[in-house]
Amino acid sequence: MGISRGRTGTGGARALLDFVSGWGIVALAGVAGAVAAGTVPDVIKSWLGEQRPFLTALCLVSALTFAAINLWQQRSKGVGIVISLPQTTWRGPWSSQWMAAAADHARRHHDSCFVVRRAVPAARPGDDEEDRAAVREGRRDALELAYELATARLTELSEADASTPVSLYVNAALPDAFELGAMFKFNVQRRLRAADGALSTARHRAETHEIETSSAESADQPVSSRVVLPQRSERAGSDFFPSVRISSHLKEPLTPAEAARASALVKVIGEPDYEEVPDATAVAVVVHLADNPLMVAQALRAARDGCADTDGRWERCRAALVIDGGSANLPETTVDFELVVRHVYAAWNAWIEARPQYANLRPRLFIAAPASVAFALGWLLGHTVKAVPHPYQTDKAGKPCISS
């Protein structure tokens, strides 16, 4: 496990001040301060005489300029919390490269950076049930420790400034990202609030939303933060972009225009080509939002034949809901990422509401998607839905279902 912190200073310039260097800001602030203090007005007065309206306006503009520069320099760009949870079976260079890129981005775009790295145990082919049980226990410990370290930092931030914006950079296997999102919703010891970040779209309203309270005695001690999930970009010349804001906005019903846009991005298949298993004890939610052509067929086969979830519970699924983004990646915009998350949430609620005969069955998530989407879905659904890790363990002896 590795934990590190970094500071980047007072932050970068806003769009209107990008052309001003650090020394230029200092000089401008000094001149404005001198004007506000009365030094320059005395000089101008000696030149122009008793031109009181002009001098009054000049002093007022100068004072406002000085105050604006001072506030701009003091504004908080928040903290970037980088959570890297590589599985022990992953190749190290890929994970290390992601963590280095995320930490660099966080340092460049935030006042401080906090990095948590924790290796997550993963089962290997041939492990017996005792070994798999030990791996599951180690996995839970790793996720809980990563969560506790991140929330300790959030608590520290709230005590210093409750309005500090927070960006969570998450790099993890999708079931781990999903479960970590569920922890952020329910396993908090104090109240966690998330306010919409100042993102470049008119749809993003600056509202504060309560996420969850886990104990009555902590209700008077809020942990406030602006929580955004950056996602690694695949565009040339880009690194990360703000993909999802964690707030109750994700639960809002879609407008007709949003529903039309979501349908163009993702297909909801309520009755897939799936042979119902009458005596099964679970239902499958298959979310395919990445370019993995075999994923849906593999997931449906594993759901029908039976497979193990992250808790090691082996079950078959009676029916399935498929939410398929096809072969294209999601557009790299906050609006579309959040829209798809809301679409998945609404589709699952509508599907189970229309099929009350499945209400008492355990939902199981088969997912191929960006990690930020998995985290957000965990925050929304993790209290009732269990993820199934890939490769899908399709029999009780641990035989995997993988691509040939």
N, C-alpha and C positions, 0 to 999 in steps of 0.2 A: 504494500500500500504506500502511496506517496501523497503528501499534502504539501502545497506550496502557496505562497501569496506573493503578489506583486503590485506595485503602484506605478501609475503612469503620469502623475502630476495633476494639474487642474483640468486637463481635457483639451479637446480640439475645438476649433472655431465653428461657429454656426455658419449657415450658408451665406448670410449677408456680410460676414466678417472673415471669410476664407482668405481674402487677399491681404489681411493684416497680419504681420508677423508678431511674435511674442514681444519683441522690443518695441514695435509700433504701438501695441496695446499699452505697454507701460508708459510710453511717451504721451500718448493721447490721454491716458488717465491722469498723468501728472499735469498736463495743460488744463484739462477740465477741472481738476481739483484746485489749481491755482485760480482759475476764473471764479469758481464757486466761493473760494475763500476771500476774494476781493482784491487780489494783487493786480491782475490784469485790468479789471474795471477801473482801478485808479489810474493806470497808464492811459487807457482809452479816454477817461474823463479829462485828463490833462491835454489830450489832443483835440477832443471834440467839444469840450465845455460841458455845460449842464444839459446833456441830452438824456434825460432820465428815462423816457420810454424805451429808447434803444438799449441803454445799459441794463435796464430791468429785464427786458426780453433776452438779452445776451446772457445775463447771469442765470436766468431760469433755464434756458436751453443747455448751458454748460453744466449746471447742477444735475439736470436730468440725464445728460450724457454720462457724467461721472457715476451716477447711481446705476444706470443701465450696465455700464462696463463692470462695475463692482459686483452686481448681481449675476451677470453672465459668468464672471470668473469664479464665483462661489457656487454656482449651480452644480448639483450632483448628477453625474452621468451613471451613477450606480455601480453595481458590482457584477462581474461575470463569474458564475460558479460553474466550473467545468467538472463534470462527473464522468469518469471513464471507467467502465466495468468490463474489461476484456475477459472472455472466457479462457480458461487454461488451455483449451484446445485451439485457440486462435493463433495465427502467426503474429508474433510480436511487432514487426516493423509496421504493419498496417495500423495497428492500434496506436503505437507510439507517434506515428505521423499525424494521425487525427488529433491526438491530445495536444501535440505541439502546435498544430494549426489553430485549434480552438483557444488555447491559452494565449497565443499571439493575438488573435482577433479580440479576445476579451480585454487584453491589456491596452490595445489600441483604441477600443471603443468604450471603455469604462474607467472609472477612477481607480478601481482595484480589481484584482483577479484572485480567485481562490480555487485551487485544484484538488480534487479528490480522485485518487486512482486506487482501485481495489480489484484484484483478480478474483473472478468468480469460478468456482469449481464446476467442471462439466463432466458428465459421464462419458466413458469411452466404450466402443464396441467390445463386447466380451465381459463387461463388468457384471458381477452377480448382484442379486437384490440387496445384499448387505452393503456392497460398495455404492450402489445407487442411492440407498438411504443416507449414507454418509455424505455423498455429494449434495443431496437435497438439503441436508442440514447445514453444510458449509455454504451453500448458495444463499440460504435465508440469512445466515449470519453476515455474509458479505453485503447483501442488499440493505440490511438493517443498519449496519455500521455506516455505509455510504449515506444513507438517509439521515442518520443522526448527526453526522458531521456537517451535512449541508444545512439542516435545520438549525444547528447550533450557530452557524454563520448568519442565517436569517434572523435569529433571535438577537444576536450581537448587533446586526444592522438596525433592527427595530428600536433598540435601546438608544442608539446614536441618532437616528433619523427615520421615523416611521414611513416617510414617503420615498425612501431610497428605491430606485428602480432596480430590478434583479433580472438577469438573463441566465437561464439554466441551459448549459450546453450538455447534452446527454449522448454518450456513446456506449451502447450496450446491445446485447442480443435482444431481439424484440420482446420475448416474454419477460426479460429482466426490466426493460424500459417500461413495459405495461405495468408490472408489479410495483415498480418505483413510483409511477404516477398514482397508483392506488394508495400507496403509503402517504403521499403528499396530501391526499384528500382526507384520510381518516386517522392516520397514526400520529397526528400532531398532538403535542401536549399543551399547546396554547393556541389561541385563535390566529389563523393565517388569513390575511386578506390579500387580494390581488387586484390592482388597478390597471386599466388599459394603458399600455405604453403609448408614447407619442409617436405613432407610426404614420407613414406618409400615405394616408387614405382618409377620405372624408367619412368613411363608414365607421372609423374607430373612434368611439365616443369615450371621453375621459370620465369613466364611472368607476366606483369602487364596489366590489362584490365580495361578499363573505364566502369563503370556501367551506370551512367546517370548524366546529368546536368539539373537542373530544372530552372536556371535563368542565363542570360548572365552575369550579374554583378558579379556573384560568380565564374566565370570561372577561375579567377586568384587566387583563394583561395582554392586549392584542399584539401580534407580530404582523406589522404592515409592510407590504412590499409590492412593487410593480413586477409581475412575473411574466416573462416572455421566453419562449423556446426558440433559439436560433437553430437553423438547419444547415448542414453542409450543402453548398451550392455546386452544381455540375456545370455551370456556365463558365466560359472562358473569361479569365480576368476577374473572377469573383471568388469569394471564399465562403462566407456564411450570410444568411439573410434571416430576418425575424419571421418565423413560420406560424407559430400559434401562441396566442395569449391565453393563459390559464385563468378563466373566469366563467361566471355563470352565463356569459354570452354564448358559450358553446351549447347551452341547452335551449336556446331560443328557437321557436319554430321557424322554418324557412318561409320567406315570402314567395309569392308565385314566381317572381323574377329570379329569386335565388334557387328555387326548386328547378326551374328550367335550366339554369346554368349548371347546377349540380348534376342533373340528369345527363347533360352533355359530357361531363367529366367521368361519371361513374354510373354503371348500370346496377340496379337492384334486381336480383333474380330470386323472387320469393318461392318459386317452385322449380328448382334446378332438376337436372336429370339425376335423380337420386332415389334409390330403392329404399323405401321406408323400412325401418327395423322395429317391428311392433313391441318387442320386449326391452328395447334400449332404455337407458336411464338418463340420457343427455340429449342436447340439441347442439348443432354446429353453427357457428357464425364464421363464415369464411370471408376475410377482408383481403382483397388483392389490389394493392395500390402501388405496385412496383412491377417492373418489366420482368416477370418470371412466368413464362408461358405454361409451365407444367404445374404451377402451384395449385390452382383450383382443382384440377383432376386428382392430384395427389392427396389434397386435403379431404376431398369428398370420399376417396377410397379409404383413407385412414379413419375417417369418422364412421364409415359403414362397418369396417372390419374391427374397429376398436383400437384405441391408442391411449397412451398415458399422458396426463397433464403435468404441470410443473410440480404438483404435490405427489406425483407417482400414482395417482388414482387411474386405473384402467377402466375405460367405459366405451360403449358404443353409442352412437347418436341416432335417435329415431328419425329426425328430419334435419334439414339444413337450409340456412339463408346464405346466399352468395351476394357479396357486394364487390363488383369487379371493375377495376379501372382500365382493364385491357393492357395493351402493350406500351402505352405512352406513360411517361412519368408525369406527376402532377406539375402544373405550372408553378414556377418558383415565386409565388406571391403570397403574402399573408392572407389576403382575401380568399384565395382559392383553397389554401391549406385549411383554414378555419371552416370554410364552407363544406369541404368534404368531411371533416370531422363531425360537423353538425348533421350532415346528411347520413352518415353511418349511425350516429346516435338515434336520429329520428326513424331511420329505416328499421333498426332493431326493435325499438319500442312499438312501432306500428305493426311489425310482423308478429311479435309475441302477443300483442293485444288482439289481433285478428285470429289467433290460434290458442285460445285459453286451455285447450287440452294439453299443451306443452308447458304451461306456466310453472308446474312443479318439477320440471326436469332441469338438470344442471346445464347451464350454457357453457360452451367451450369455444374459445377463440383460436382460429387458425389465421395467422396474419403474415402478410408480406407487404411492408410499407416503410416509409421513413421513420426513424426512431422518434422524432418529435410527435408524429401522429400516434404511434404506439403509446407514448407517455400520456398524451391527452386522452386517448381512449381509456387508459387505465384510470385516470382521474375521474372519468365519466362512468365507467362500467366495472372497474376492478373490484367493487364490493360484491358483485354477484357473478361475474364471469371469470373463468379460469383459462389461462392461455395454455396452448399445446406447443411445446418446443419442436423445432425441426432439426434433424430428421425425425419424422413421426415414428414413435415406437408402436408398431402395429400388432404386437402380440405380447403376452405376459412374460415371454422369455427375452423380450428386448429386441426382436428382429425389426430393423429399421425400414421405413418406406422412404426411399430417396430416388433422385433422378438416375436413370441408367446412363 
